[in-house]
């Protein structure tokens, strides 16, 4: 089975449309946080128009439909969840201490997560934790849509360019209160992967 793991779209239909145009998969899993961006209504309409599995992220906690979504789903022995299988808020990054990762996921199994917006593949003994990346708000030192294809349980990281100029133009035409900040910090410049990881991990202290 080929599973497209699309996480953290954050109201960015331009990025999602670009990914959908090129993916070849048997199943799509939206791993939470399709809300929380400039074009939420349009993004959710697109998500719900697809034959896809949707998982609840922390952003979905504010929406009535979103609250009905499961925290996790298992396909081909891989567990897909937003942050952990039981809680969509804990943070896991590429440098999170091993003991913290094991405490959140257990000592074995394969998990595909999101939440922290950067791709990684962590192996700790029999435990494997993969971050699918972020379609709409990537912290990867490059402006693009990042996602993961999981084929027969084995992940491969993907990156899809999208029409950034169009996204900037249309976001600026909205009355979304965070529009200017979002454009300045996520589209006109690329969010630094290393700086983002350091900032996220700093919240743990």
MODAGI-V306935 format. One record per residue. N is the residue number from 1. RES is the residue in one letter. SS is DSSP state (h for helix, s for strand, l for the rest). PSI is psi in whole degrees, -180 to 180 (NA if undefined). Layout:
# MODAGI-V306935
N;RES;SS;PSI
N;RES;SS;PSI
This chain:
# MODAGI-V306935
1;X;l;135
2;X;s;116
3;X;s;123
4;X;s;115
5;X;s;105
6;X;s;111
7;X;l;154
8;X;l;58
9;X;l;-34
10;X;l;54
11;X;l;33
12;X;l;79
13;X;h;-28
14;X;h;-43
15;X;h;-42
16;X;h;-43
17;X;h;-39
18;X;h;-42
19;X;h;-47
20;X;h;-32
21;X;h;-23
22;X;h;-11
23;X;l;150
24;X;l;100
25;X;l;157
26;X;l;-32
27;X;s;143
28;X;s;131
29;X;s;118
30;X;s;114
31;X;l;33
32;X;l;162
33;X;l;46
34;X;l;-19
35;X;l;173
36;X;l;45
37;X;l;-166
38;X;l;-32
39;X;l;61
40;X;h;-49
41;X;h;-45
42;X;h;-39
43;X;h;-46
44;X;h;-37
45;X;h;-43
46;X;h;-46
47;X;h;-47
48;X;h;-16
49;X;h;-11
50;X;l;155
51;X;l;82
52;X;l;159
53;X;s;130
54;X;s;132
55;X;s;147
56;X;l;127
57;X;l;-180
58;X;h;-31
59;X;h;-27
60;X;h;-11
61;X;h;-17
62;X;h;1
63;X;l;139
64;X;h;-45
65;X;h;-43
66;X;h;-36
67;X;h;-20
68;X;l;-9
69;X;l;151
70;X;s;158
71;X;l;-23
72;X;s;163
73;X;s;148
74;X;s;130
75;X;s;127
76;X;l;36
77;X;l;4
78;X;s;132
79;X;s;125
80;X;s;126
81;X;s;163
82;X;l;-52
83;X;l;-56
84;X;l;169
85;X;l;-17
86;X;l;-6
87;X;l;127
88;X;l;26
89;X;l;-28
90;X;l;145
91;X;l;139
92;X;l;124
93;X;l;-178
94;X;l;-18
95;X;l;10
96;X;l;134
97;X;l;142
98;X;h;-41
99;X;h;-31
100;X;h;-42
101;X;h;-46
102;X;h;-39
103;X;h;-33
104;X;h;-29
105;X;h;-12
106;X;l;-178
107;X;l;-6
108;X;s;165
109;X;s;166
110;X;s;128
111;X;s;135
112;X;s;123
113;X;s;179
114;X;l;-127
115;X;l;-40
116;X;l;7
117;X;l;23
118;X;l;143
119;X;l;141
120;X;s;164
121;X;s;101
122;X;s;130
123;X;s;124
124;X;s;96
125;X;l;-123
126;X;s;4
127;X;s;136
128;X;s;125
129;X;s;120
130;X;s;130
131;X;s;124
132;X;l;-15
133;X;l;-179
134;X;l;128
135;X;l;-41
136;X;l;-11
137;X;l;62
138;X;l;139
139;X;l;74
140;X;l;13
141;X;l;22
142;X;l;139
143;X;l;108
144;X;l;175
145;X;s;120
146;X;s;133
147;X;s;179
148;X;s;137
149;X;s;125
150;X;s;113
151;X;s;115
152;X;l;41
153;X;l;-5
154;X;s;123
155;X;s;150
156;X;s;130
157;X;s;139
158;X;s;158
159;X;s;130
160;X;s;125
161;X;l;153
162;X;l;172
163;X;l;89
164;X;h;-41
165;X;h;-43
166;X;h;-44
167;X;h;-45
168;X;h;-47
169;X;h;-45
170;X;h;-32
171;X;h;-40
172;X;h;-19
173;X;l;-8
174;X;l;171
175;X;l;20
176;X;l;126
177;X;l;-24
178;X;l;10
179;X;h;-51
180;X;h;-42
181;X;h;-43
182;X;h;-47
183;X;h;-47
184;X;h;-36
185;X;h;-17
186;X;h;-16
187;X;h;-45
188;X;l;-25
189;X;l;159
190;X;l;128
191;X;l;130
192;X;l;127
193;X;h;-51
194;X;h;-42
195;X;h;-38
196;X;h;-44
197;X;h;-44
198;X;h;-41
199;X;h;-46
200;X;h;-46
201;X;h;-30
202;X;h;-25
203;X;l;-20
204;X;l;-27
205;X;l;NA
